[in-house]
Amino acid sequence: MKGELAAFIDTSVLVYAVCADQPHKQRLARSIVERGFIEGCYATSTQVLVELYDLLTRCAEVKLSAMAAADFVRALREWHLVEMDSDLVSAALSLAEREEISPWDAAILEAARRADCTRVLSESLPSGRTYEGVRVENPFA
């Protein structure tokens, strides 16, 4: 990690970096990803990497080869990476219950908190909403 983390990046942003069917979103997502590689300013999680691989190889709008998807996922391991463990799962389940959100979304928020990120860039969670100190921002809005 090169400096202070600017934000936690969710799967939706990373998918748009590859998906060409929405050029405006692709440009924005690519600039986020490029900044992450140059400045080392973003975090993500093992959950996001698995979701990303799945979407990149199965989504009709993207449909990368397994090798190309794996290469992109491997490159993202250079970012600050939060690993999902039993403590994170437990915290996510509690957050999901309190906030009435999916456990997958709660795991993203808890991973962001673990990385000391106060922002999550995501299109999947309600933009502008703050969950226990972590604010969601839709970079495409």
Sequence and secondary structure as in RCSB ss.txt:
>XXXX:A:sequence
MKGELAAFIDTSVLVYAVCADQPHKQRLARSIVERGFIEGCYATSTQVLVELYDLLTRCAEVKLSAMAAADFVRA
LREWHLVEMDSDLVSAALSLAEREEISPWDAAILEAARRADCTRVLSESLPSGRTYEGVRVENPFA
>XXXX:A:secstr
  S   EEE HHHHHHHH TTSHHHHHHHHHHHHHHHHH  EEEEHHHHHHHHHHHHH TTT   HHHHHHHHHH
HTTSEEE   HHHHHHHHHHHHHHT  HHHHHHHHHHHHTT SEEE SSS TT EETTEEEE TT 
